[in-house]
Amino acid sequence: MISVTELRNGTKVEMDGQLWECLDYSHLKMGRGGAKVVTKFRNMETGSIVDRTFNSGEKLQDIFVESRSMQFLYQDGDDYLFMDMETFDQVSLPVVLAGDQSKFLVENMQVDVQMYREKPLKIELPNQVVLEVVETDPGVRGDTVSGGTKPAKLSSGATIQVPLFVETGNKLKVDTRDGGKYLGRA
């Protein structure tokens, strides 16, 4: 059990028989009365987000989430299929729970899958991935001084903003943490 005052972003707890991840928290001390902790949680099974307010003395059941290295195989309808690299077992994760990082998934990519009681909950991609540009507008000569950008479609299907000199067929390093930021050519 952990106190609600120990909650941090990313803390995983069990409430009301379901698994939740803390997205945001703030500690409020009123002039009169006890302190309150205002939180925002994401349900790790359905993806829904709720706001909850706790008194400072309340406790929650913390959970242990195991992280396993797995290989992304393919998308099967509304599920992603992964293979455990040690046991070669295959597990599926609903697309809804995969999160925003799923737009950078390509076949055979190594990812970390967070598991709780042998059930996959979430994926974590590496901070940087190398993807190929499959479609982009040609750069305009002479516009490189302005530092402009243009949209580029990557091999994973994601679209990010890239500098004007990037062409179709280039391999790029992309930061997966903040929605896909161009880091440079690979």
CORBELHU-V750513 format. One record per backbone hydrogen bond with DSSP energy under -0.5 kcal/mol. NH is the residue of the N-H (numbers start at 0). CO is the residue of the C=O. Records with the same first field share a line. If there is no record, write none. Layout:
NH=CO / CO
This chain:
1=59
3=57
5=2
6=3
9=21
10=7
12=19
13=60
14=12 / 17
17=14
19=12
20=41
21=10
22=39
23=39
25=37
27=25 / 35
28=26
29=27
35=27
36=53
37=25 / 35
38=36 / 51
39=23
40=49
41=20
42=47
43=18
46=42
49=40
51=38
53=36
55=34
57=54
59=1
60=13
61=59
62=11
64=62
65=63 / 114
67=65 / 112
69=67 / 110
70=82
71=108
72=80
73=80
75=73 / 78
76=74
77=75
78=75
79=92
80=73
81=90
82=70
83=88
84=68
87=83
90=81
92=79
94=77
96=93
97=93 / 94
98=94
101=98
102=99
103=100
104=101
107=71
108=105
110=69
111=123
112=67 / 110
113=111 / 121
114=65
115=118
118=115
120=113
121=113
123=111
128=173
130=128 / 171
132=169
133=131 / 152
134=152
136=150
140=138
142=139
145=142
146=143
147=142
149=161
151=159
152=134
153=157
154=131
156=153
157=102
159=151
161=149
163=147
165=162
168=132
169=166
171=130 / 169
172=183
173=128 / 171
174=180
175=126 / 173
176=126
178=175
179=174
180=174
181=160
182=172
183=172
185=170
